[in-house]
Amino acid sequence: MRLAFADSVLDLDTRRLQRGGRDVHLPPKTFQLLEILIRQRPRVVTKGELDELLWPKTYVARSSLSRLIAELRAALGDGARDAKIIRTVHAVGYAFCAPLAPGTASARKQAAITLQWGERTFPLDEGEYVLGRDEGCRVVIDAEGVSRRHARVTVCGNAEERCPVLPLEAIVESIPDLVPVKPDANQAAAREAFAAAHARPCGTPAT
């Protein structure tokens, strides 16, 4: 069964997620969480239910589920504060809230930039993203040396829209093991978009 939502296409039969036309790797538990929320939509799935489904008869810290939710939101380009895909019902649980449609051969468009950290990928379309350890960030990276709200990244559509701030490479180099995925021969535009993207440490005003 193929399902399309936002800029993603999910194939539950082949366990494949695409976002912006690119494959997005989800660790098994993260994929299982997404599948549970989609199959239970629009019902709110309680934290207790999710704990039992994801870690049956096993005690896990409450932060384990929060971290998994943050990883899933990051992979889908969703945010905790302005959630359009995974909705938080405080003190209760979570619900899948995005409209679903039958999946097509590929997602609507390809992400401008993709960053990779370990086994996780972060497709970034045009717009603004906050990178950091806080689960409210759109790109969650829980690594030593990364602050809760580490940096704000702006991915621009063209060079005329660039913000006069630090190049993205400077932020990438400040986060251990975070790298841009190298574009292939059919993704020359991705390299250009990466060069046009800019970033600044959080708390630094745009000029």
C-alpha positions in Angstrom: 0.0 0.0 0.0 1.4 3.3 -1.1 0.4 6.5 0.7 1.3 10.1 -0.1 1.3 13.0 2.4 3.0 16.3 2.5 6.1 15.9 0.2 6.5 12.2 1.1 5.4 8.8 -0.3 5.3 5.8 2.0 5.1 2.2 0.8 4.1 0.0 3.7 4.5 -3.2 1.7 8.2 -2.6 0.8 8.8 -0.5 3.9 10.2 2.4 1.8 9.8 6.1 2.5 10.6 8.8 0.0 10.6 12.5 0.6 11.1 15.0 -2.2 11.8 12.1 -4.6 14.7 10.7 -2.5 14.8 7.6 -0.3 14.8 8.4 3.4 16.3 5.8 5.7 14.2 5.1 8.9 15.6 2.9 11.6 13.2 -0.1 12.2 11.7 1.4 15.4 11.1 4.8 13.8 9.4 3.1 10.8 7.3 1.0 13.1 6.2 4.2 14.9 5.2 5.9 11.7 3.2 2.8 10.6 1.4 2.6 13.9 0.3 6.2 13.8 -0.8 6.0 10.2 -2.8 2.8 10.7 -4.5 4.3 13.9 -5.2 7.7 12.3 -6.9 10.0 13.2 -7.1 8.5 16.7 -4.7 9.7 19.3 -2.4 6.8 20.3 -1.5 7.1 23.9 2.1 7.0 25.1 1.4 3.8 27.1 0.0 2.1 24.0 3.1 3.2 22.0 5.4 1.9 24.7 3.8 -1.5 24.7 3.7 -1.7 20.9 7.3 -0.6 20.3 8.9 -2.2 23.4 6.5 -5.0 24.5 7.0 -6.2 28.1 10.1 -4.0 28.3 10.7 -1.0 30.6 12.0 2.0 28.7 12.6 5.6 29.8 10.0 8.1 28.8 12.7 9.9 26.8 13.0 6.9 24.4 9.6 7.6 22.9 10.2 11.4 22.8 13.5 10.8 21.0 11.8 8.5 18.5 9.1 11.0 17.8 11.8 13.7 17.3 13.6 11.4 14.8 10.4 10.7 12.9 9.5 14.4 12.7 13.0 15.3 11.5 12.8 12.7 8.7 9.5 14.0 7.6 10.4 17.7 7.8 7.8 18.2 10.5 8.2 20.3 13.7 6.9 20.0 17.2 5.7 23.6 17.5 4.0 23.8 14.1 3.2 20.1 13.5 1.5 19.3 10.3 2.1 15.5 10.2 2.6 14.2 13.8 0.4 16.0 16.3 1.2 16.0 20.0 -1.6 15.8 22.5 0.1 16.9 25.6 0.1 14.3 28.5 -1.8 11.9 26.3 0.0 10.8 23.1 0.4 11.4 19.4 -1.7 11.3 16.3 -1.0 11.3 12.5 -2.8 14.4 11.2 -1.7 15.0 7.6 -4.1 14.3 4.7 -3.4 11.1 2.9 -3.8 10.2 -0.7 -2.9 7.1 -2.8 0.9 7.2 -3.5 2.3 8.0 -6.9 5.5 6.8 -8.5 7.5 9.5 -6.7 7.0 12.4 -4.4 6.1 15.8 -5.8 9.6 17.3 -5.8 13.2 16.6 -4.9 14.7 18.2 -1.8 17.1 21.0 -2.5 19.7 19.7 0.0 20.1 16.4 2.0 22.2 16.2 5.1 23.2 12.8 6.6 24.1 12.1 10.2 24.9 8.4 10.8 22.1 6.4 9.4 19.7 9.3 9.4 19.0 11.6 6.5 17.5 15.1 6.5 16.1 16.3 3.2 15.8 20.1 3.3 13.5 22.0 0.9 13.5 25.7 0.6 12.8 27.4 3.9 14.3 27.8 7.4 15.4 25.0 9.7 16.7 24.9 13.3 19.4 22.2 14.0 20.0 21.0 17.5 19.3 18.5 20.3 15.9 19.9 21.3 13.0 17.8 20.0 11.3 20.9 18.8 14.0 21.4 16.2 13.2 20.5 12.6 16.6 18.7 12.3 17.3 16.8 15.6 20.9 15.8 16.2 21.6 14.4 19.6 25.4 14.5 19.6 28.1 15.7 22.0 29.0 19.3 21.3 25.6 20.1 19.7 23.5 22.6 21.7 19.8 22.4 22.2 19.2 24.9 19.4 22.5 24.8 17.6 22.0 26.7 14.4 19.4 28.1 12.1 19.7 27.2 8.4 18.1 29.0 5.5 17.8 27.1 2.2 17.2 29.6 -0.6 15.7 29.1 -4.0 18.4 31.2 -5.7 21.5 33.3 -5.1 19.5 36.5 -5.0 17.7 35.4 -1.9 20.8 34.5 0.1 21.0 35.8 3.7 24.4 37.5 4.5 25.3 35.0 7.2 27.8 32.1 7.6 28.0 29.5 4.8 26.3 26.2 5.6 29.6 24.4 5.6 30.7 26.3 8.7 27.7 24.9 10.6 28.1 21.4 9.2 31.7 21.3 10.3 30.6 22.2 13.8 28.5 19.1 14.2 30.3 15.7 14.5 29.7 13.3 11.6 27.1 15.6 9.8 27.8 15.6 6.1 25.9 16.7 2.9 25.0 13.8 0.7 26.9 14.1 -2.5 24.6 14.7 -5.5 24.8 12.2 -8.4 24.9 13.2 -12.1 21.2 13.9 -12.1 21.3 16.2 -9.1 23.6 19.0 -10.2 21.0 21.4 -8.8 21.5 20.0 -5.3 25.1 21.0 -5.3 24.2 24.5 -6.4 21.5 24.7 -3.6 24.0 23.6 -1.0 26.4 26.4 -2.1 23.5 28.9 -1.8 22.3 27.7 1.6 23.4 29.8 4.6 23.3 29.3 8.3 23.9 31.1 11.5 24.2 30.1 15.2 20.9 30.4 17.0 20.6 33.7 18.7 22.5 35.5 16.0 20.1 38.0 14.3 19.9 38.0 10.5 21.4 41.1 8.9 
